[in-house]
Amino acid sequence: MVSHSGLITVMQRAVRKAAPRLRRDFGEVEQLQVSRKGPGDFVTMADKQSEQTIVDELKQARPDWGMVLEERGLVEGDPDKPRWIVDPLDGTTNFLHGIPHFAISIAVEDPRGAQGKPEITHGIVYQPLTDETFWAEKGRGAWLHDRRLRVSARRHLDEAVIATGIPHLGRSDAARWTSIYARIAPEVAGLRRLGSATLDFAWLAAGRYDGFWEDDLDVWDAAAGILLVREAGGFVSDFRGQDRMAERREYLAANGELHSKLHKLVGGALRG
């Protein structure tokens, strides 16, 4: 049995408490109450209820911590303490269409990380339907339950399967994505778009994917996933190879060898 910190225990308890309601609602997806939040961005009662369950659990464990929530935004806490970053249901469109590929994501951001900058120190991505718990702690590796995760060791693009997010309904820059796609697609073994960025990161950490790129992601879509990939030995950067992902809302991830090759292709696309 792999030991982990008390924070991971708190996060696991929170996602597992929210999961049964999500599973039940997924089984009755046609009867869900649905409201429009924006172009291509649906909110369900299941989403809101999952968030409330998670918030209640996290508040009970760390009442003075702040939160960044997908549905409710910023909840202020002690600025000297860490804060939670929560996505209660990533893959909402999949959920609403009966596609069994979605997840809950929670991360911990410490305001006093390396070099005095905020950094993600703990992360969990939980798939309620498969009961897969991907988790990571800074400096202690990435795990799927009790199994240590490592990113894929593939070195050649023609062997690689790359995940991405395709622009839809005004999200992201379609012309830029098309340019990047045109550079990457002819070089790789396959491309996948399954509709959940948090699971894209988790699957990359587990070696199921060999690389990933997407832009226009929010912090709750990526925070836990970045830690998973890095603790599994991978690299994550923005499209320019820098560590300004949240600022630029763009993410490029792979093992070291493939990251370098993908970065060159993306850079060529950006330069036109």
Secondary structure by P-SEA (a helix, b strand, c coil): cccccaaaaaaaaaaaaacaaaaaaaaaccccccccccccccccaaaaaaaaaaaaaaaaacccbbbbccccccccccccbbbbbbbcccaaaaaaacccccbbbbbbbbcccccccccccbbbbbbcccccccccccccccccccbbbbcccccccccbbbbbbbbccccccaaaaaaaaaacccccccccccccaaaaaaaaaaccccccccccccccccaaaaaaaaaacccccccccccccccccbbbbccaaaaaaaaaaaaaaaac
